[in-house]
C-alpha cells in the first residue's frame, strides 16, 4: 500500500503531519495517521472542508533555509494552467493546475519551483481570497 507524506494546515494556523492512503479530491473526509503515532493507533478522520490545504511533501521537516520561488523558469514547458493562489492568511502559492473546477471543494496545484519540498498541494477553495490564472 502506498502512503503519502502529508502536512495538513488549518485556516487558524494549526498544522498536522502524517501519512494517508485514502485522500481523494472528491471526498469530504480522509484518514491521517499522525507522524510518530504507534503502529496500532487508529488514524484520525480529517474533514477536508475544515482545512486550508493538504500539502503532499517530500520530507516532513522541509528545507528550512530554502526560499521557494514564486515564478516559473523562463521558457519552461508546463503541464496545465499557470495559477497564483492567495490564501486568506496572506500565503501565496504559484504553480500549475489541471484540476480546477469552480464547482468543487478544491483543486491540486503543482508548485512552480521544481526544488520545492511540496510535491503537490490540494487547495481548499474556501480558504482562498483570490485565484488568478497567469
N, C-alpha and C positions, 0 to 999 in steps of 0.2 A: 504494500500500500504506500502511496506517495503522500507525504506530509509537506505542506507549505509552511515555511517560516513566515510568521506574520507579526506585525506591530499594529495594533488597533488603537486609534485615537478617538477620544470623545470630544464633543464641542467645548466642554469645560476644561480641557487640557489633560484629563486623565489618560494614561497610557497603559496598555497591557501587551505583554509579549508572550508568544506561544506558537503552537503548531495546530494545523487543522487539515482535514482531508475532505471536508464536505462543504466548502464555501461555494455558493452559486449566486451569480448576479441576479437571478430571477427569484430567489427565495428570501423570505423575510428574516430567517434565522440561520445560524450555523453554529458549530461547536468548536471551542478553542480549549486546548489543553495548555494551561499556563506553563511558561518556562520554569523548570525546576520542580514541577509537580511530581509526586511519587507515581510510579507506573500504574498503580492500582486506583489512582484517583479518577473521579468522573470529570469529563470535560465540562466547561461552562457553556451555557446556552447564551449566545450573543444575538441581540436584536440589531439588525443592520440599520434600521431607522433611528436607533439611538446614537449612531456613530457619526464622526466627521469623515473618517476614511479608514480603509484597510490597506496597509502597506505590505506588500509581499517583498521581503528583503533577502539580501544575500547573507548578511551577518546581523545578529541581534544587536551587537554593540555599535554597528555602523562604522563610519570613518570620522571620528570626532574633529579632526583638524582639516577635513576636506570641505571646501565650499562648492556646493553643487552649482553648475552653470545653469542659467535660465534662458539659454538660446541654443540654436541648432548649429552644427558645423556647417560652414559655408559650402554649398554645393552637395550636401549630403542627401542621399535618397532616403525618403521616409515612407513608411507604410501607414496609411490612414491620414486623418486630418490633423493639422497642427492646431493645438489648443492651449490657451492660457486660462488657468483656473485660479480665481481669487476666492479664498475661503473667508468666512465671516470673521475669523480671528486674525486676518491680515496675511496669513501664509499664502504664497504664490507658488503654483506648480505649472511648469511649461513642459509640454510633451506632445504625444500623438494619441489619437483615439480612433478606433474602428467600430466602437460600440455605442456611440452617443445616440440616445433616443430621448426626446423631451418627456415622453410619457412613462419612463422607467424611474425607479428609485435612485439610480446612479449609473456610472459608466467607468470603464477602465481607461487609465492613462499610462502610457509608457514614457518615462522621463526623456527629455531632450538630451540630457547628459549621459553618454554611454558608460561613464565611470561612476554613476550614482549607485549607492547601496540599494536603492529601490529598484527592483526588477519591473514592477508594475504596481499600480495603485488603483483601488476601487474607490472612486469619489462618490460620496453620498450627496446628492444634489441639494438637499435642504440645508446642508452645512456650507453652501457656497453663496457668495454675494454677486459673483459675476463669472460667466463663462464666455470667453471670446475665442472665435476661430481666427487663426492667423493666416 
